[in-house]
Amino acid sequence: MRQIILDIETTGLDPALGHRIIEVGCLEMINRRLTKRSFHHYLQPDREVDAGAMAVHGITNEFLRDKPRFADIAEAFLTFVDGAELVIHNASFDVGFLNAELARLNMPRIQEKCTVLDTLPMARAKHPGQKNNLDALARRYFADQRDRTYHGALLDAEILAEVYLAMTGGQVGLSLGHEEDSNESGESGGETVRRLSPQRPHLPVIKASAEEMDTHLQRVAVLDKAINANSLFRQLELTQTEADA
């Protein structure tokens, strides 16, 4: 499955008021693994960036003056995302801006090229009554280990990729090297099968010393007394004793 993790930064909050995209960041993910492919551009919006927006992403008007316009990268962008599932947090915001930019160029709406998965309702269903913006989710899933003095489209796409993988199964495979896994037939995809070499050295078996065993038994006795029953450790020992008898 090919997915594109997408985020944008803008001059303001509402494309209906003429606000524009000033940064787009995309990461390609295939079968829940990030590949080396990405799409990232800063864009000249032909208008000033609102002070409130600049306080969030730190992108200045001076920085954007020599950057390409959306029209310059639109074809390449649509080619990159074509046929994929876009994974976006609060997708209505990003999709609204993307469609506004595409409409200016008489190009098809983004939904005609891609399907869209919004991770915000997914997060709300999983964590009802809690904050579910990307910052909160990054903290919740320990994906906030980057410097986020300012937001950035590509940085937020990386964080969203980690959050999305954690929310949908706990598998966080973000290696940008993306090596294909193989099954027994050598075909890519499916369950990964790794076989150890028969020439490998035998692993040493390290047994507990008498002193360590005595300490362990004392701890187990404390547990048994605390719960007034056989603890799991005691049950395992009894089962092993029966098996050895």
Contacts in CASP RR format, 6 or more apart in sequence:
PFRMAT RR
TARGET T0000
AUTHOR 0000-0000-0000
METHOD contacts of the structure
MODEL  1
MRQIILDIETTGLDPALGHRIIEVGCLEMINRRLTKRSFHHYLQPDREVD
AGAMAVHGITNEFLRDKPRFADIAEAFLTFVDGAELVIHNASFDVGFLNA
ELARLNMPRIQEKCTVLDTLPMARAKHPGQKNNLDALARRYFADQRDRTY
HGALLDAEILAEVYLAMTGGQVGLSLGHEEDSNESGESGGETVRRLSPQR
PHLPVIKASAEEMDTHLQRVAVLDKAINANSLFRQLELTQTEADA
1 30 0 8 1.000
1 31 0 8 1.000
1 32 0 8 1.000
1 85 0 8 1.000
2 28 0 8 1.000
2 29 0 8 1.000
2 30 0 8 1.000
2 83 0 8 1.000
2 84 0 8 1.000
2 85 0 8 1.000
3 28 0 8 1.000
3 29 0 8 1.000
3 30 0 8 1.000
3 84 0 8 1.000
3 85 0 8 1.000
3 86 0 8 1.000
3 87 0 8 1.000
3 117 0 8 1.000
4 26 0 8 1.000
4 27 0 8 1.000
4 28 0 8 1.000
4 29 0 8 1.000
4 80 0 8 1.000
4 81 0 8 1.000
4 84 0 8 1.000
4 85 0 8 1.000
4 86 0 8 1.000
4 87 0 8 1.000
4 114 0 8 1.000
5 26 0 8 1.000
5 27 0 8 1.000
5 29 0 8 1.000
5 87 0 8 1.000
5 88 0 8 1.000
5 157 0 8 1.000
5 158 0 8 1.000
5 160 0 8 1.000
5 161 0 8 1.000
5 164 0 8 1.000
6 24 0 8 1.000
6 25 0 8 1.000
6 26 0 8 1.000
6 81 0 8 1.000
6 86 0 8 1.000
6 87 0 8 1.000
6 88 0 8 1.000
6 94 0 8 1.000
6 157 0 8 1.000
7 24 0 8 1.000
7 25 0 8 1.000
7 88 0 8 1.000
7 89 0 8 1.000
7 94 0 8 1.000
7 152 0 8 1.000
7 153 0 8 1.000
7 154 0 8 1.000
7 156 0 8 1.000
7 157 0 8 1.000
7 160 0 8 1.000
8 21 0 8 1.000
8 23 0 8 1.000
8 24 0 8 1.000
8 25 0 8 1.000
8 94 0 8 1.000
8 97 0 8 1.000
8 98 0 8 1.000
8 153 0 8 1.000
9 21 0 8 1.000
9 22 0 8 1.000
9 23 0 8 1.000
9 53 0 8 1.000
9 56 0 8 1.000
9 57 0 8 1.000
9 59 0 8 1.000
9 151 0 8 1.000
9 152 0 8 1.000
9 153 0 8 1.000
10 19 0 8 1.000
10 20 0 8 1.000
10 21 0 8 1.000
10 22 0 8 1.000
10 53 0 8 1.000
10 97 0 8 1.000
11 19 0 8 1.000
11 20 0 8 1.000
11 22 0 8 1.000
11 45 0 8 1.000
11 47 0 8 1.000
11 48 0 8 1.000
11 49 0 8 1.000
11 50 0 8 1.000
11 53 0 8 1.000
12 19 0 8 1.000
12 49 0 8 1.000
12 50 0 8 1.000
12 52 0 8 1.000
12 53 0 8 1.000
13 19 0 8 1.000
13 53 0 8 1.000
15 96 0 8 1.000
15 97 0 8 1.000
15 100 0 8 1.000
15 101 0 8 1.000
16 100 0 8 1.000
18 47 0 8 1.000
18 100 0 8 1.000
19 45 0 8 1.000
19 47 0 8 1.000
19 50 0 8 1.000
19 97 0 8 1.000
20 43 0 8 1.000
20 45 0 8 1.000
20 46 0 8 1.000
20 47 0 8 1.000
20 70 0 8 1.000
20 97 0 8 1.000
20 101 0 8 1.000
21 43 0 8 1.000
21 45 0 8 1.000
21 70 0 8 1.000
21 97 0 8 1.000
21 98 0 8 1.000
21 101 0 8 1.000
22 42 0 8 1.000
22 43 0 8 1.000
22 44 0 8 1.000
22 45 0 8 1.000
22 49 0 8 1.000
22 57 0 8 1.000
22 59 0 8 1.000
22 64 0 8 1.000
23 40 0 8 1.000
23 41 0 8 1.000
23 42 0 8 1.000
23 43 0 8 1.000
23 57 0 8 1.000
23 59 0 8 1.000
23 152 0 8 1.000
23 153 0 8 1.000
23 154 0 8 1.000
24 39 0 8 1.000
24 40 0 8 1.000
24 41 0 8 1.000
24 43 0 8 1.000
24 73 0 8 1.000
24 77 0 8 1.000
24 153 0 8 1.000
25 38 0 8 1.000
25 39 0 8 1.000
25 40 0 8 1.000
25 41 0 8 1.000
25 153 0 8 1.000
25 154 0 8 1.000
25 157 0 8 1.000
26 38 0 8 1.000
26 39 0 8 1.000
26 40 0 8 1.000
26 77 0 8 1.000
26 80 0 8 1.000
26 81 0 8 1.000
26 157 0 8 1.000
27 34 0 8 1.000
27 37 0 8 1.000
27 38 0 8 1.000
27 154 0 8 1.000
27 157 0 8 1.000
27 158 0 8 1.000
27 161 0 8 1.000
28 34 0 8 1.000
28 35 0 8 1.000
28 37 0 8 1.000
28 38 0 8 1.000
28 80 0 8 1.000
28 84 0 8 1.000
29 35 0 8 1.000
29 87 0 8 1.000
29 161 0 8 1.000
30 178 0 8 1.000
31 189 0 8 1.000
31 190 0 8 1.000
32 165 0 8 1.000
32 171 0 8 1.000
32 173 0 8 1.000
33 173 0 8 1.000
33 175 0 8 1.000
33 178 0 8 1.000
34 161 0 8 1.000
34 173 0 8 1.000
34 174 0 8 1.000
34 175 0 8 1.000
34 176 0 8 1.000
34 178 0 8 1.000
35 176 0 8 1.000
35 177 0 8 1.000
35 178 0 8 1.000
36 176 0 8 1.000
36 177 0 8 1.000
36 178 0 8 1.000
37 80 0 8 1.000
38 154 0 8 1.000
39 76 0 8 1.000
39 77 0 8 1.000
39 80 0 8 1.000
39 81 0 8 1.000
40 153 0 8 1.000
40 154 0 8 1.000
41 67 0 8 1.000
41 68 0 8 1.000
41 73 0 8 1.000
41 77 0 8 1.000
42 59 0 8 1.000
42 63 0 8 1.000
42 64 0 8 1.000
42 67 0 8 1.000
43 64 0 8 1.000
43 67 0 8 1.000
43 68 0 8 1.000
43 69 0 8 1.000
43 70 0 8 1.000
43 73 0 8 1.000
44 64 0 8 1.000
44 65 0 8 1.000
44 66 0 8 1.000
44 67 0 8 1.000
44 68 0 8 1.000
44 69 0 8 1.000
45 64 0 8 1.000
45 69 0 8 1.000
46 69 0 8 1.000
48 61 0 8 1.000
49 59 0 8 1.000
49 60 0 8 1.000
49 61 0 8 1.000
49 64 0 8 1.000
54 60 0 8 1.000
56 150 0 8 1.000
56 151 0 8 1.000
57 150 0 8 1.000
57 151 0 8 1.000
57 152 0 8 1.000
58 150 0 8 1.000
59 150 0 8 1.000
70 101 0 8 1.000
70 104 0 8 1.000
70 105 0 8 1.000
71 104 0 8 1.000
71 105 0 8 1.000
74 101 0 8 1.000
74 102 0 8 1.000
74 105 0 8 1.000
74 107 0 8 1.000
78 107 0 8 1.000
78 108 0 8 1.000
78 113 0 8 1.000
81 110 0 8 1.000
81 113 0 8 1.000
81 114 0 8 1.000
82 113 0 8 1.000
82 114 0 8 1.000
83 113 0 8 1.000
83 114 0 8 1.000
83 115 0 8 1.000
84 114 0 8 1.000
84 115 0 8 1.000
85 114 0 8 1.000
85 115 0 8 1.000
85 116 0 8 1.000
85 117 0 8 1.000
86 110 0 8 1.000
86 114 0 8 1.000
86 115 0 8 1.000
86 116 0 8 1.000
86 117 0 8 1.000
87 117 0 8 1.000
87 119 0 8 1.000
87 160 0 8 1.000
87 161 0 8 1.000
87 164 0 8 1.000
88 94 0 8 1.000
88 95 0 8 1.000
88 116 0 8 1.000
88 117 0 8 1.000
88 118 0 8 1.000
88 119 0 8 1.000
88 160 0 8 1.000
89 118 0 8 1.000
89 119 0 8 1.000
89 120 0 8 1.000
89 123 0 8 1.000
89 133 0 8 1.000
89 134 0 8 1.000
89 137 0 8 1.000
89 156 0 8 1.000
89 160 0 8 1.000
89 163 0 8 1.000
90 118 0 8 1.000
90 120 0 8 1.000
90 133 0 8 1.000
91 116 0 8 1.000
91 117 0 8 1.000
91 118 0 8 1.000
91 119 0 8 1.000
91 120 0 8 1.000
92 118 0 8 1.000
95 110 0 8 1.000
95 111 0 8 1.000
95 116 0 8 1.000
98 110 0 8 1.000
99 109 0 8 1.000
99 110 0 8 1.000
102 108 0 8 1.000
102 109 0 8 1.000
102 110 0 8 1.000
103 109 0 8 1.000
110 116 0 8 1.000
119 160 0 8 1.000
119 163 0 8 1.000
119 164 0 8 1.000
119 167 0 8 1.000
120 132 0 8 1.000
122 167 0 8 1.000
122 168 0 8 1.000
123 132 0 8 1.000
123 137 0 8 1.000
123 163 0 8 1.000
123 167 0 8 1.000
124 132 0 8 1.000
126 167 0 8 1.000
127 140 0 8 1.000
130 136 0 8 1.000
130 140 0 8 1.000
134 156 0 8 1.000
134 159 0 8 1.000
134 160 0 8 1.000
134 163 0 8 1.000
135 144 0 8 1.000
135 148 0 8 1.000
137 143 0 8 1.000
137 163 0 8 1.000
137 167 0 8 1.000
138 144 0 8 1.000
138 148 0 8 1.000
138 159 0 8 1.000
138 162 0 8 1.000
138 163 0 8 1.000
141 162 0 8 1.000
141 163 0 8 1.000
141 166 0 8 1.000
141 167 0 8 1.000
143 159 0 8 1.000
143 162 0 8 1.000
143 163 0 8 1.000
143 166 0 8 1.000
144 159 0 8 1.000
146 155 0 8 1.000
146 158 0 8 1.000
146 159 0 8 1.000
148 155 0 8 1.000
158 174 0 8 1.000
161 174 0 8 1.000
162 172 0 8 1.000
162 174 0 8 1.000
165 171 0 8 1.000
165 172 0 8 1.000
165 173 0 8 1.000
165 174 0 8 1.000
166 172 0 8 1.000
180 188 0 8 1.000
180 189 0 8 1.000
181 188 0 8 1.000
181 189 0 8 1.000
181 190 0 8 1.000
181 192 0 8 1.000
182 188 0 8 1.000
182 189 0 8 1.000
182 192 0 8 1.000
182 193 0 8 1.000
183 189 0 8 1.000
183 190 0 8 1.000
183 191 0 8 1.000
183 192 0 8 1.000
183 193 0 8 1.000
184 193 0 8 1.000
208 216 0 8 1.000
216 233 0 8 1.000
220 231 0 8 1.000
220 233 0 8 1.000
220 234 0 8 1.000
220 237 0 8 1.000
223 231 0 8 1.000
223 233 0 8 1.000
223 234 0 8 1.000
224 230 0 8 1.000
224 231 0 8 1.000
224 234 0 8 1.000
230 238 0 8 1.000
END
